[in-house]
Each structure stands twice: as structure tokens, then as C-alpha cells.
């Protein structure tokens, strides 16, 4: 072997042999390298071509549903102001409910007055219960707990107490129905007690907004014809189902996703529109019941006030959420 190497080194054809060996050794390697390089360039070129053929669809920002909801609430407020001006200035050719009050007998006026006294009493009991529960850490911890204990259990208790309250016949003087009414208003105060953590300015601003909306809608209901909003029962029922389903779904989906933001927007801004329309419907429904219930039949102001009271509470809760969101921005 050493001799063969020596012959190659000393032979005059050594450079040619060395070049031949080197070229033979490099040729396959270079061919493979060129093949790999061509395949890589082809793959990159195809990738660029496919991306150009199928561009990614533009994503809708997660805040878009909230912007749409704010626009809908703003449009509804504009329509409400227009209706207030139209009916309040007496531009309608039909007889308004306010004009009909001049022909009401005294017992009809007493029924409406008693109903709104119970509405005011419910709001007062709820406010007192909210403050008392907020100052009690043990009770507040129960209503502010996560999961079944904090939300489902109080809601089941509220529905049970409300059903029991409506099943008891009304009698003048303090009785079992009045006790259930106080318990129902206190439970509502416990459910909204965790909102106190947002601070006084947020709650005060939401309360002022609620008072303004309720006052304006009540004025519209009084100045409009007495049956103007009484045909909204079926659409309001459908809307209530949509808002309820969105509220339940928002517990399971984060508001950062598009679907979650849509559910939160429907529950928040759709709820404002729904309970505003419900307030118009319930106000005129109260006037109809007060007029058409016979004089010798017992009129129940507690049952009549519950719908108006719950609409006011739902509006207040949503205004608190909207105010807190604007403050966070």
C-alpha cells in the first residue's frame, strides 16, 4: 500500500490522477447539492404562490360588538327624546293617557298611587339591604362567592320568594304578602351588593342615569295614547329570551373573543333597550289594570309594582356596568 502511494506521488501523471479523483469525488456531491438547492427554492416559490392565492380573511376586532351596542343605545335615546317631544307637546291627534286621567274615578288614581308607593318602598328596602350586606363581610362573602353558591343559589331563592309572594292574595294591612315583599326586595339588595365595590361615584352616576331614563319613559307612557305600547308583548318576550340566553352564555365565554364580546354586548346594551321598552309596556299595563279591575274586586298593588321595580333594577345594574367600563377606559 505504501508502495502504491509512492508510485502515485512520483509518477509524472500524478497531478492528472489527483484532479480526476477530486473531480469524480466532487461531482456527485455537487449534483446533490444543486438538487437540494433547486428543490428548496421551488418549495419556497410554491409557498409564496399559495399564500398569494389564498390570503387570510380579515379579523373583526373584539370591541366592534360594543361599538355597535353603544350606537344602538344612542339611537334609541334619540328616538325616545323625539317621542317625548312629540307626545309631550300634544302633537298627536289621539287622546293621551294623561288627558284620560281627568275622567278617572278616585279609586283608579288611588290604585296607581299605591302601586308607585310600593315601587318606591321596594327601592328603599333594596338600597338599605345593599348597604347593610356590604358592611357585613360574612354575608357579602356569600353573595360574592363564585360558582353555584354565589349566583345560582341567590337567584333560585329570589325566584322561589317571588313565586310565593305572587301566590299569596293581597289584603290591606301588614300580612304574609307584605313580609314576602320585604324579603324579595332584601334578596335583590343582596344580589347587587357586590356592585358597591365599584365605588360611590360609579353608583351615583348610574343612579342619576336610571332616574333620568325612568322619568323620561314614564312621561312618554303617560303622554302617549293609553294603548300605544300594549301591543309589544310578543316582541318583548322574544327579546327577553335572547337577552337571558346571552347573559347565561356570557358566563362561559371571555369578552376578549368575538363571540364572547357579542354575547356581552347583547346582554348589556340589548338589556338596556329591552327593559326600557318593558317599562313603557308595564306602565301602560298598570293604568289598564287599574281602570278595568272592578271596584269591588281586590286590586293588588304589590303584584303590579314588581314588574316596574325589576325593570328599574335591571336598568340600574346595566348602567353601573356601562359606567364602570367607561371609567376603566
KEKE-3310 file (N, C-alpha, C; in steps of 0.2 Angstrom, whole numbers, plus 5000, padded with zeros to 4 digits):
npx = (5004:5010:5019:5012:5006:5018:5022:5012:5014:5026:5025:5024:5011:5004:4997:4987:4980:4976:4968:4958:4953:4948:4939:4930:4926:4919:4909:4897:4893:4891:4881:4871:4870:4866:4853:4846:4847:4839:4827:4823:4822:4812:4801:4800:4796:4784:4777:4776:4768:4756:4752:4749:4738:4728:4723:4723:4708:4701:4701:4688:4688:4687:4681:4671:4657:4653:4654:4644:4633:4633:4630:4617:4610:4612:4605:4592:4590:4589:4578:4569:4569:4563:4551:4546:4546:4536:4524:4523:4522:4509:4507:4501:4486:4478:4470:4478:4485:4487:4477:4466:4466:4459:4446:4446:4439:4441:4446:4453:4464:4469:4474:4484:4493:4495:4502:4514:4519:4523:4533:4542:4545:4550:4562:4568:4570:4578:4590:4593:4596:4606:4617:4618:4622:4633:4641:4643:4655:4654:4641:4642:4652:4646:4636:4645:4652:4660:4653:4641:4636:4637:4630:4619:4612:4607:4599:4589:4583:4578:4568:4560:4555:4549:4539:4531:4527:4518:4508:4501:4487:4482:4480:4473:4483:4497:4503:4506:4509:4515:4526:4534:4536:4545:4555:4559:4563:4574:4582:4585:4593:4604:4609:4614:4623:4638:4641:4644:4657:4663:4663:4657:4656:4653:4641:4633:4632:4627:4614:4609:4608:4598:4587:4584:4581:4570:4561:4559:4554:4542:4535:4534:4525:4514:4510:4508:4495:4484:4485:4496:4508:4504:4504:4516:4519:4523:4535:4543:4544:4551:4563:4567:4570:4581:4590:4592:4597:4609:4615:4617:4626:4637:4643:4651:4660:4674:4675:4685:4685:4677:4665:4662:4662:4651:4640:4641:4639:4626:4619:4621:4619:4608:4600:4597:4590:4579:4573:4570:4560:4551:4547:4539:4529:4524:4521:4510:4502:4499:4491:4480:4476:4472:4461:4452:4450:4437:4427:4424:4432:4447:4462:4479:4492:4505:4509:4507:4517:4529:4534:4538:4547:4557:4562:4567:4578:4586:4589:4597:4608:4614:4617:4627:4637:4640:4645:4656:4664:4667:4674:4685:4691)
npy = (4994:5006:5007:5008:5021:5028:5027:5033:5046:5049:5048:5055:5057:5061:5073:5074:5062:5065:5076:5070:5061:5070:5077:5067:5063:5075:5077:5070:5075:5089:5088:5083:5093:5104:5099:5098:5112:5117:5111:5116:5130:5129:5124:5135:5145:5140:5140:5154:5157:5150:5157:5169:5166:5162:5173:5178:5179:5195:5199:5202:5215:5213:5223:5228:5223:5230:5243:5244:5241:5252:5262:5258:5260:5274:5278:5274:5282:5294:5292:5291:5303:5311:5305:5309:5323:5324:5318:5324:5338:5337:5334:5323:5317:5308:5304:5306:5296:5304:5314:5307:5304:5314:5310:5299:5289:5291:5280:5273:5282:5281:5267:5267:5276:5269:5258:5264:5269:5257:5253:5263:5260:5247:5250:5258:5248:5239:5247:5250:5236:5233:5241:5237:5223:5225:5230:5220:5208:5194:5190:5197:5190:5178:5181:5186:5175:5163:5153:5141:5144:5158:5164:5156:5150:5162:5167:5156:5157:5169:5168:5158:5165:5176:5169:5164:5175:5181:5171:5173:5180:5197:5208:5222:5231:5225:5209:5192:5193:5205:5203:5194:5202:5211:5203:5198:5211:5213:5202:5205:5216:5210:5203:5213:5219:5217:5226:5237:5238:5244:5258:5274:5285:5279:5272:5282:5290:5280:5279:5292:5292:5281:5286:5297:5290:5282:5292:5299:5289:5285:5297:5298:5286:5291:5302:5297:5289:5278:5265:5263:5256:5244:5233:5227:5215:5201:5204:5208:5197:5188:5196:5196:5183:5181:5190:5185:5172:5176:5182:5171:5164:5173:5170:5159:5162:5172:5190:5194:5187:5187:5181:5180:5194:5198:5192:5197:5211:5210:5206:5217:5230:5227:5223:5235:5242:5232:5232:5245:5247:5237:5244:5255:5247:5240:5251:5257:5245:5245:5256:5251:5240:5246:5253:5244:5234:5228:5239:5233:5222:5215:5225:5222:5230:5226:5215:5222:5231:5224:5221:5234:5238:5228:5230:5243:5240:5231:5240:5249:5241:5238:5251:5254:5244:5249:5262:5259:5252:5263:5271:5263:5264)
npz = (5000:5004:4994:4983:4985:4985:4971:4965:4970:4964:4951:4934:4930:4941:4945:4936:4939:4952:4950:4943:4952:4962:4955:4951:4964:4968:4960:4961:4974:4971:4962:4970:4979:4971:4967:4980:4983:4972:4974:4987:4983:4974:4983:4991:4983:4979:4991:4993:4982:4985:4997:4991:4983:4992:5003:5020:5029:5034:5051:5063:5075:5092:5100:5092:5093:5105:5101:5091:5100:5108:5099:5095:5107:5109:5097:5101:5112:5106:5098:5109:5115:5104:5104:5117:5115:5105:5110:5122:5119:5114:5101:5095:5087:5094:5109:5124:5138:5149:5148:5149:5162:5169:5168:5176:5190:5207:5214:5205:5203:5216:5216:5207:5213:5225:5220:5215:5227:5233:5223:5226:5239:5238:5231:5241:5252:5245:5243:5257:5261:5253:5257:5271:5269:5262:5272:5280:5281:5281:5276:5264:5258:5255:5245:5236:5231:5220:5207:5210:5223:5224:5214:5207:5218:5226:5215:5213:5225:5225:5214:5220:5231:5225:5218:5228:5234:5224:5224:5236:5242:5241:5255:5264:5275:5286:5281:5277:5263:5263:5270:5263:5252:5257:5260:5247:5241:5249:5246:5233:5235:5241:5231:5222:5230:5229:5219:5225:5227:5217:5219:5226:5216:5204:5206:5210:5198:5189:5196:5194:5180:5179:5185:5177:5164:5168:5173:5161:5152:5159:5158:5144:5142:5149:5142:5129:5119:5127:5125:5117:5118:5121:5113:5112:5118:5113:5105:5115:5124:5116:5114:5128:5130:5121:5127:5140:5137:5131:5142:5150:5142:5142:5153:5151:5141:5136:5136:5127:5115:5099:5099:5112:5116:5108:5114:5127:5124:5119:5130:5139:5132:5124:5134:5140:5131:5130:5143:5144:5135:5141:5152:5147:5142:5154:5162:5155:5155:5169:5171:5163:5170:5182:5178:5173:5182:5192:5204:5216:5217:5223:5221:5218:5223:5225:5217:5205:5206:5205:5192:5186:5196:5195:5182:5183:5192:5184:5174:5181:5185:5173:5169:5179:5175:5162:5166:5174:5164:5155:5164:5166:5154)
capx = (5000:5014:5022:5007:5006:5024:5021:5007:5017:5032:5023:5023:5004:5001:4993:4981:4976:4973:4962:4952:4950:4945:4933:4925:4923:4915:4904:4890:4891:4889:4874:4866:4869:4861:4846:4843:4845:4833:4820:4822:4820:4805:4797:4799:4792:4777:4774:4774:4762:4750:4749:4746:4732:4723:4725:4719:4702:4702:4698:4684:4690:4683:4677:4666:4650:4652:4653:4638:4628:4633:4627:4610:4608:4612:4599:4586:4589:4587:4571:4565:4568:4559:4544:4544:4544:4530:4518:4523:4519:4502:4506:4497:4479:4474:4469:4484:4483:4487:4471:4461:4466:4454:4440:4446:4437:4446:4449:4459:4470:4472:4477:4491:4497:4498:4507:4521:4522:4526:4539:4547:4547:4555:4569:4571:4572:4584:4596:4595:4598:4613:4622:4619:4625:4640:4645:4644:4659:4652:4636:4644:4656:4641:4634:4650:4656:4660:4650:4634:4634:4637:4625:4614:4608:4603:4594:4584:4580:4574:4563:4555:4552:4544:4533:4527:4524:4513:4503:4498:4482:4483:4475:4475:4487:4503:4502:4511:4512:4520:4533:4537:4538:4551:4561:4561:4567:4580:4586:4588:4599:4610:4612:4618:4628:4645:4642:4646:4665:4665:4664:4652:4654:4650:4635:4629:4631:4622:4608:4606:4605:4592:4582:4583:4578:4564:4557:4558:4550:4536:4532:4531:4520:4508:4508:4506:4489:4484:4486:4501:4513:4502:4505:4523:4520:4526:4542:4547:4545:4557:4569:4569:4573:4588:4595:4593:4602:4616:4618:4620:4632:4642:4647:4656:4664:4678:4674:4690:4684:4672:4658:4660:4660:4644:4636:4641:4636:4618:4617:4622:4616:4602:4596:4595:4584:4573:4570:4567:4553:4547:4545:4534:4524:4522:4517:4503:4498:4497:4485:4474:4473:4469:4455:4447:4448:4431:4428:4423:4437:4453:4467:4485:4497:4512:4510:4508:4524:4535:4537:4541:4553:4563:4564:4572:4584:4590:4592:4602:4614:4617:4621:4633:4642:4642:4649:4662:4668:4669:4679:4691:4694)
capy = (5000:5012:5007:5011:5028:5031:5027:5039:5053:5050:5047:5061:5058:5061:5079:5072:5057:5069:5080:5065:5058:5075:5079:5061:5063:5081:5078:5068:5079:5095:5087:5083:5100:5108:5096:5101:5119:5118:5109:5121:5136:5128:5124:5142:5148:5137:5143:5161:5157:5148:5162:5175:5164:5162:5177:5177:5183:5200:5198:5208:5217:5211:5228:5230:5222:5235:5249:5243:5241:5259:5265:5256:5263:5281:5279:5273:5288:5299:5291:5292:5311:5313:5303:5313:5329:5323:5316:5329:5344:5336:5334:5318:5318:5304:5306:5303:5294:5310:5318:5302:5304:5319:5306:5293:5289:5292:5273:5272:5286:5278:5261:5269:5279:5264:5254:5268:5269:5251:5254:5267:5256:5242:5253:5260:5242:5236:5251:5248:5230:5233:5244:5233:5217:5227:5231:5213:5204:5187:5190:5199:5184:5173:5184:5187:5169:5161:5147:5139:5147:5165:5166:5151:5149:5168:5168:5152:5159:5175:5166:5155:5170:5179:5165:5163:5182:5182:5166:5175:5186:5204:5210:5228:5230:5221:5202:5187:5195:5211:5200:5191:5208:5214:5198:5199:5217:5212:5197:5209:5220:5206:5201:5218:5222:5217:5232:5243:5238:5249:5265:5278:5289:5275:5270:5288:5292:5276:5280:5298:5289:5277:5291:5301:5286:5280:5298:5300:5284:5286:5303:5296:5282:5295:5307:5294:5286:5274:5258:5264:5251:5237:5228:5225:5209:5196:5205:5209:5191:5186:5199:5194:5176:5182:5193:5180:5167:5180:5183:5165:5162:5177:5167:5154:5165:5178:5196:5196:5184:5190:5178:5182:5201:5199:5190:5203:5217:5209:5206:5224:5235:5224:5223:5242:5243:5228:5234:5252:5245:5234:5249:5258:5242:5239:5257:5257:5240:5246:5260:5247:5236:5250:5255:5239:5230:5231:5242:5228:5217:5217:5226:5220:5234:5223:5212:5227:5235:5220:5222:5240:5238:5224:5234:5248:5237:5229:5246:5252:5236:5239:5257:5253:5241:5254:5267:5256:5251:5270:5274:5259:5266)
capz = (5000:5004:4988:4978:4986:4982:4964:4963:4971:4960:4943:4931:4929:4947:4945:4932:4943:4958:4948:4941:4958:4965:4951:4952:4971:4970:4955:4964:4979:4969:4959:4976:4982:4967:4968:4986:4982:4967:4977:4992:4980:4972:4988:4994:4977:4979:4997:4992:4977:4988:5001:4987:4981:4997:5008:5026:5030:5039:5058:5066:5081:5098:5103:5087:5096:5110:5097:5089:5105:5110:5094:5096:5113:5107:5093:5105:5116:5101:5097:5115:5115:5099:5106:5122:5112:5100:5114:5127:5116:5112:5093:5092:5087:5098:5116:5128:5144:5154:5147:5151:5170:5171:5169:5180:5196:5213:5216:5200:5205:5222:5214:5204:5219:5230:5216:5215:5233:5234:5220:5230:5245:5236:5230:5248:5255:5242:5245:5264:5261:5249:5262:5276:5267:5260:5278:5284:5277:5281:5271:5257:5255:5252:5239:5231:5230:5213:5206:5212:5229:5224:5209:5206:5224:5227:5210:5214:5231:5223:5211:5225:5235:5221:5216:5234:5235:5220:5226:5242:5240:5244:5260:5267:5282:5285:5282:5274:5257:5264:5273:5257:5248:5260:5259:5240:5240:5253:5242:5227:5238:5242:5224:5219:5235:5226:5215:5229:5227:5211:5222:5226:5210:5198:5208:5210:5191:5187:5199:5191:5173:5179:5187:5171:5160:5171:5172:5154:5149:5162:5155:5137:5143:5151:5137:5123:5119:5133:5122:5111:5119:5124:5108:5111:5122:5110:5103:5121:5126:5112:5116:5134:5129:5118:5132:5145:5134:5130:5149:5153:5138:5143:5159:5149:5135:5138:5132:5123:5109:5096:5101:5119:5115:5105:5120:5132:5121:5119:5137:5142:5128:5122:5140:5141:5126:5132:5150:5143:5132:5146:5157:5144:5142:5161:5164:5152:5158:5176:5170:5161:5176:5187:5176:5171:5188:5195:5210:5222:5216:5226:5217:5221:5221:5226:5211:5200:5206:5204:5185:5186:5201:5192:5176:5186:5195:5178:5171:5186:5185:5167:5169:5183:5171:5157:5169:5175:5158:5153:5168:5165:5148)
cpx = (5004:5018:5018:5006:5012:5024:5017:5010:5023:5030:5022:5015:5000:4996:4986:4976:4973:4967:4956:4949:4945:4938:4927:4922:4918:4909:4897:4888:4888:4882:4869:4864:4864:4854:4843:4842:4840:4827:4818:4819:4813:4800:4795:4795:4785:4773:4771:4768:4756:4747:4746:4739:4726:4725:4721:4714:4703:4698:4694:4686:4685:4679:4672:4659:4649:4651:4646:4632:4628:4629:4619:4607:4607:4606:4593:4585:4587:4580:4566:4564:4563:4552:4542:4542:4537:4524:4518:4520:4512:4502:4503:4490:4475:4474:4474:4481:4483:4480:4465:4460:4461:4447:4440:4443:4442:4449:4454:4465:4474:4476:4484:4495:4500:4503:4514:4524:4526:4533:4544:4549:4551:4562:4572:4574:4578:4590:4598:4599:4605:4618:4623:4623:4632:4645:4646:4648:4657:4646:4638:4648:4652:4639:4639:4654:4655:4656:4643:4632:4633:4631:4619:4609:4604:4597:4588:4580:4575:4568:4558:4552:4547:4538:4528:4524:4518:4507:4499:4493:4483:4478:4477:4478:4493:4501:4508:4514:4517:4527:4537:4540:4544:4557:4563:4565:4574:4585:4589:4594:4605:4613:4616:4623:4635:4646:4645:4654:4667:4666:4658:4650:4651:4643:4630:4627:4626:4615:4605:4604:4599:4586:4579:4579:4571:4559:4555:4553:4543:4532:4530:4525:4513:4506:4506:4499:4489:4486:4492:4506:4511:4502:4512:4524:4524:4533:4546:4548:4551:4563:4571:4572:4580:4593:4596:4598:4609:4619:4621:4626:4638:4646:4652:4661:4668:4676:4679:4689:4678:4665:4657:4659:4653:4639:4635:4638:4628:4616:4617:4618:4609:4597:4593:4589:4578:4570:4567:4560:4548:4544:4539:4528:4520:4518:4510:4499:4495:4491:4479:4471:4469:4462:4450:4446:4442:4432:4428:4428:4443:4459:4474:4490:4504:4514:4511:4514:4530:4538:4541:4547:4559:4566:4569:4578:4588:4593:4598:4609:4617:4620:4627:4638:4644:4647:4656:4667:4671:4675:4685:4695:4699)
cpy = (5006:5012:5010:5019:5031:5032:5033:5046:5054:5050:5054:5062:5059:5067:5077:5067:5060:5073:5076:5063:5064:5077:5073:5061:5069:5081:5076:5072:5086:5094:5086:5089:5104:5105:5099:5108:5121:5117:5114:5128:5135:5127:5131:5146:5146:5140:5150:5161:5155:5154:5168:5173:5164:5166:5176:5182:5189:5198:5204:5209:5215:5216:5231:5229:5228:5242:5249:5244:5249:5263:5264:5260:5271:5282:5278:5279:5294:5298:5292:5300:5313:5311:5307:5320:5329:5322:5322:5336:5343:5337:5328:5319:5313:5306:5303:5301:5299:5313:5313:5302:5309:5315:5300:5294:5289:5285:5271:5275:5283:5271:5263:5272:5274:5260:5258:5269:5263:5250:5257:5264:5250:5244:5255:5254:5239:5240:5250:5241:5229:5236:5240:5226:5219:5228:5225:5209:5197:5186:5192:5193:5179:5175:5185:5181:5167:5154:5147:5143:5155:5168:5162:5151:5155:5168:5163:5154:5165:5173:5162:5160:5174:5175:5164:5170:5183:5177:5168:5181:5192:5206:5217:5227:5225:5213:5198:5190:5201:5208:5197:5196:5211:5209:5198:5205:5216:5207:5201:5213:5216:5204:5207:5222:5222:5223:5238:5243:5243:5256:5269:5282:5285:5274:5277:5290:5287:5277:5286:5296:5285:5281:5295:5297:5284:5286:5299:5295:5284:5292:5301:5291:5286:5299:5304:5291:5280:5267:5258:5258:5245:5232:5225:5218:5204:5198:5206:5202:5187:5189:5197:5187:5177:5185:5189:5174:5170:5181:5177:5163:5166:5174:5162:5156:5171:5184:5198:5193:5188:5187:5180:5190:5202:5197:5195:5209:5216:5209:5213:5229:5233:5224:5230:5244:5239:5231:5241:5251:5242:5239:5253:5253:5241:5245:5258:5251:5241:5251:5256:5243:5240:5252:5250:5234:5233:5234:5238:5223:5220:5219:5225:5225:5231:5219:5217:5231:5231:5221:5228:5241:5234:5227:5239:5246:5234:5235:5249:5247:5237:5246:5257:5250:5246:5260:5265:5255:5258:5272:5270:5261:5272)
cpz = (5000:4997:4982:4979:4984:4975:4962:4964:4966:4952:4940:4929:4936:4948:4942:4936:4949:4956:4946:4947:4962:4962:4952:4959:4972:4965:4958:4970:4977:4966:4965:4979:4978:4967:4974:4985:4977:4970:4983:4989:4977:4977:4991:4989:4978:4985:4996:4987:4980:4993:4997:4985:4986:5003:5014:5027:5035:5046:5060:5073:5086:5100:5098:5090:5101:5106:5094:5094:5108:5105:5094:5102:5112:5102:5096:5109:5112:5099:5103:5116:5110:5101:5112:5120:5108:5105:5119:5125:5113:5104:5090:5092:5091:5106:5121:5135:5150:5154:5149:5159:5172:5172:5173:5187:5202:5214:5211:5201:5211:5221:5211:5209:5223:5226:5216:5222:5235:5229:5223:5236:5244:5235:5237:5252:5252:5243:5252:5264:5258:5254:5268:5275:5265:5267:5282:5279:5276:5276:5264:5254:5252:5246:5233:5229:5223:5213:5208:5218:5229:5219:5208:5212:5226:5222:5211:5220:5229:5219:5215:5229:5231:5219:5222:5236:5231:5221:5232:5240:5244:5249:5263:5274:5281:5286:5279:5267:5258:5266:5267:5252:5251:5259:5252:5238:5243:5249:5236:5229:5239:5236:5221:5224:5232:5222:5219:5229:5221:5213:5221:5219:5205:5200:5208:5202:5188:5190:5195:5184:5174:5181:5181:5166:5162:5171:5165:5151:5152:5159:5148:5138:5145:5146:5130:5124:5124:5131:5117:5112:5121:5119:5107:5115:5119:5108:5110:5124:5122:5114:5123:5134:5126:5123:5138:5143:5133:5137:5152:5149:5140:5149:5157:5143:5137:5134:5127:5116:5106:5098:5108:5120:5113:5111:5125:5130:5121:5126:5140:5138:5126:5128:5142:5137:5128:5138:5149:5140:5136:5150:5154:5144:5149:5164:5162:5154:5165:5175:5168:5166:5181:5185:5175:5177:5191:5202:5216:5222:5220:5221:5221:5219:5221:5220:5205:5200:5204:5197:5184:5190:5198:5186:5178:5189:5189:5175:5175:5185:5179:5166:5173:5179:5165:5160:5171:5169:5155:5157:5168:5159:5149)
residu = (UNK:UNK:UNK:UNK:UNK:UNK:UNK:UNK:UNK:UNK:UNK:UNK:UNK:UNK:UNK:UNK:UNK:UNK:UNK:UNK:UNK:UNK:UNK:UNK:UNK:UNK:UNK:UNK:UNK:UNK:UNK:UNK:UNK:UNK:UNK:UNK:UNK:UNK:UNK:UNK:UNK:UNK:UNK:UNK:UNK:UNK:UNK:UNK:UNK:UNK:UNK:UNK:UNK:UNK:UNK:UNK:UNK:UNK:UNK:UNK:UNK:UNK:UNK:UNK:UNK:UNK:UNK:UNK:UNK:UNK:UNK:UNK:UNK:UNK:UNK:UNK:UNK:UNK:UNK:UNK:UNK:UNK:UNK:UNK:UNK:UNK:UNK:UNK:UNK:UNK:UNK:UNK:UNK:UNK:UNK:UNK:UNK:UNK:UNK:UNK:UNK:UNK:UNK:UNK:UNK:UNK:UNK:UNK:UNK:UNK:UNK:UNK:UNK:UNK:UNK:UNK:UNK:UNK:UNK:UNK:UNK:UNK:UNK:UNK:UNK:UNK:UNK:UNK:UNK:UNK:UNK:UNK:UNK:UNK:UNK:UNK:UNK:UNK:UNK:UNK:UNK:UNK:UNK:UNK:UNK:UNK:UNK:UNK:UNK:UNK:UNK:UNK:UNK:UNK:UNK:UNK:UNK:UNK:UNK:UNK:UNK:UNK:UNK:UNK:UNK:UNK:UNK:UNK:UNK:UNK:UNK:UNK:UNK:UNK:UNK:UNK:UNK:UNK:UNK:UNK:UNK:UNK:UNK:UNK:UNK:UNK:UNK:UNK:UNK:UNK:UNK:UNK:UNK:UNK:UNK:UNK:UNK:UNK:UNK:UNK:UNK:UNK:UNK:UNK:UNK:UNK:UNK:UNK:UNK:UNK:UNK:UNK:UNK:UNK:UNK:UNK:UNK:UNK:UNK:UNK:UNK:UNK:UNK:UNK:UNK:UNK:UNK:UNK:UNK:UNK:UNK:UNK:UNK:UNK:UNK:UNK:UNK:UNK:UNK:UNK:UNK:UNK:UNK:UNK:UNK:UNK:UNK:UNK:UNK:UNK:UNK:UNK:UNK:UNK:UNK:UNK:UNK:UNK:UNK:UNK:UNK:UNK:UNK:UNK:UNK:UNK:UNK:UNK:UNK:UNK:UNK:UNK:UNK:UNK:UNK:UNK:UNK:UNK:UNK:UNK:UNK:UNK:UNK:UNK:UNK:UNK:UNK:UNK:UNK:UNK:UNK:UNK:UNK:UNK:UNK:UNK:UNK:UNK:UNK:UNK:UNK:UNK:UNK:UNK:UNK:UNK:UNK:UNK:UNK:UNK:UNK:UNK:UNK:UNK:UNK:UNK:UNK:UNK:UNK:UNK:UNK:UNK:UNK:UNK:UNK:UNK:UNK:UNK:UNK)
# end
